Amino acid sequence: MRNLDFTISGQIIQKKSGCDFAGISPGTANYLRCRFYFSSEWADYVKVAEFRKYAFSDPASVPIYNNECYVPGEVTSGSSWKVRIVGKRKNIKITTCDCEVKQEG
């Protein structure tokens, strides 16, 4: 398993400083684990990671448990994929921008 760390502050998601994203190979399934570090404003939200293979493709939505989830295999076959976070609490919904992860190979 390989960990990919992201920080989320407000509506911005980005690769966590110091986390190595180099050498990710296409076609991986149930191997890449995303770990999310949320700012305090995300407390008490139910969170889902939305992964996309292409900019306008339908997302593969994955629930986030204990601030972690795995990257679904259906988005890893290309040269990159994107992730964004959606949070819901009562009638409030918050989303982040997309963060692109490039793959090599």
Solvent accessible surface area in square Angstrom, and as a share of the most:
residue,aa,sasa,rsa
1,M,123,0.55
2,R,55,0.20
3,N,47,0.24
4,L,0,0.00
5,D,14,0.07
6,F,0,0.00
7,T,39,0.23
8,I,2,0.01
9,S,70,0.45
10,G,15,0.14
11,Q,105,0.46
12,I,100,0.51
13,I,6,0.03
14,Q,104,0.46
15,K,79,0.33
16,K,68,0.29
17,S,109,0.70
18,G,86,0.83
19,C,31,0.19
20,D,96,0.49
21,F,27,0.11
22,A,61,0.48
23,G,43,0.41
24,I,3,0.01
25,S,64,0.41
26,P,46,0.29
27,G,57,0.55
28,T,26,0.15
29,A,62,0.48
30,N,126,0.65
31,Y,97,0.37
32,L,5,0.02
33,R,48,0.18
34,C,0,0.00
35,R,68,0.25
36,F,3,0.01
37,Y,92,0.35
38,F,42,0.18
39,S,34,0.22
40,S,103,0.66
41,E,97,0.44
42,W,1,0.00
43,A,56,0.43
44,D,119,0.62
45,Y,25,0.09
46,V,112,0.64
47,K,31,0.13
48,V,43,0.24
49,A,0,0.00
50,E,25,0.11
51,F,0,0.00
52,R,39,0.14
53,K,58,0.25
54,Y,139,0.53
55,A,54,0.42
56,F,200,0.83
57,S,33,0.21
58,D,131,0.68
59,P,49,0.31
60,A,17,0.13
61,S,68,0.44
62,V,31,0.18
63,P,68,0.43
64,I,17,0.09
65,Y,156,0.59
66,N,143,0.73
67,N,67,0.34
68,E,54,0.24
69,C,9,0.05
70,Y,90,0.34
71,V,1,0.01
72,P,21,0.13
73,G,31,0.30
74,E,119,0.53
75,V,6,0.03
76,T,0,0.00
77,S,67,0.43
78,G,23,0.22
79,S,85,0.55
80,S,22,0.14
81,W,0,0.00
82,K,55,0.23
83,V,0,0.00
84,R,60,0.22
85,I,0,0.00
86,V,12,0.07
87,G,0,0.00
88,K,113,0.48
89,R,87,0.32
90,K,196,0.83
91,N,143,0.74
92,I,81,0.41
93,K,124,0.52
94,I,27,0.14
95,T,31,0.18
96,T,8,0.04
97,C,63,0.38
98,D,65,0.34
99,C,13,0.08
100,E,66,0.30
101,V,0,0.00
102,K,134,0.57
103,Q,14,0.06
104,E,99,0.44
105,G,113,1.09
